[in-house]
């Protein structure tokens, strides 16, 4: 959380991102909303780059591996967000 430029807050037992835009009241976004917003923006950029009115099909791949983060067997929640270009 020290490396994230936004505040991470607990909303209904789920980690969410709190963002303050200019002088407006802070908004809280779920990881799903952030992911959906990024994918929509990527889709718009690709559509614009290809000069098409719409994009119907796309393939999105994400690889995430978490290991050894707790050797004592306790329960932990982790958040992985990987939107890299290589698999």
C-alpha positions in Angstrom: 0.0 0.0 0.0 3.0 2.3 0.4 3.7 2.1 -3.3 0.1 3.0 -4.4 -0.5 6.7 -5.1 -4.1 6.5 -3.8 -5.5 5.6 -0.4 -6.7 2.0 0.1 -9.9 1.8 2.2 -12.1 -0.9 3.5 -15.6 -0.9 2.0 -17.9 -3.7 3.1 -15.0 -5.9 3.9 -13.3 -5.3 0.5 -10.2 -3.3 -0.3 -11.1 -0.3 -2.4 -9.3 2.7 -3.8 -10.2 6.2 -2.6 -9.5 8.9 -5.1 -9.8 12.7 -4.7 -10.1 14.6 -8.0 -9.4 18.3 -7.7 -11.6 19.9 -5.0 -14.4 17.3 -5.3 -15.4 14.9 -2.5 -13.3 11.7 -2.5 -14.8 8.8 -4.5 -14.3 5.1 -3.6 -13.8 2.5 -6.4 -13.9 -1.3 -6.1 -11.1 -3.3 -7.8 -13.8 -4.5 -10.3 -14.7 -0.9 -11.2 -11.1 0.1 -11.7 -10.5 -3.0 -13.9 -13.7 -2.4 -16.0 -12.8 1.3 -16.5 -9.3 0.4 -17.7 -10.6 -2.2 -20.1 -13.2 0.2 -21.5 -10.5 2.8 -22.1 -8.2 0.2 -23.8 -11.2 -0.9 -26.0 -11.8 2.8 -27.0 -8.2 3.4 -27.8 -8.0 0.2 -29.9 -11.2 1.1 -31.7 -9.9 4.6 -32.5 -6.5 3.3 -33.6 -8.1 0.8 -36.0 -10.6 3.3 -37.3 -13.6 1.1 -36.4 -17.0 2.0 -35.1 -17.0 -0.9 -32.7 -15.0 -3.8 -31.3 -16.9 -7.0 -30.7 -14.3 -9.5 -29.6 -11.1 -9.3 -27.6 -8.8 -11.6 -25.7 -7.4 -10.4 -22.4 -4.7 -12.5 -20.6 -3.6 -12.0 -17.1 -1.0 -14.1 -15.2 -0.7 -13.8 -11.5 1.3 -15.9 -9.1 1.4 -15.4 -5.3 3.5 -17.7 -3.2 5.3 -17.8 0.1 3.6 -14.6 1.5 2.8 -16.3 4.8 4.8 -19.3 5.9 3.0 -19.6 9.2 -0.3 -20.8 7.6 -2.3 -17.8 8.6 -5.1 -16.2 6.5 -4.2 -13.2 4.4 -5.9 -11.2 1.7 -3.9 -10.1 -1.3 -4.7 -7.9 -4.2 -3.1 -8.6 -7.5 -3.6 -6.3 -10.5 -1.5 -7.2 -13.5 -2.3 -5.5 -16.8 1.0 -6.1 -18.5 1.6 -6.7 -22.2 3.6 -10.0 -22.0 2.6 -13.4 -20.9 
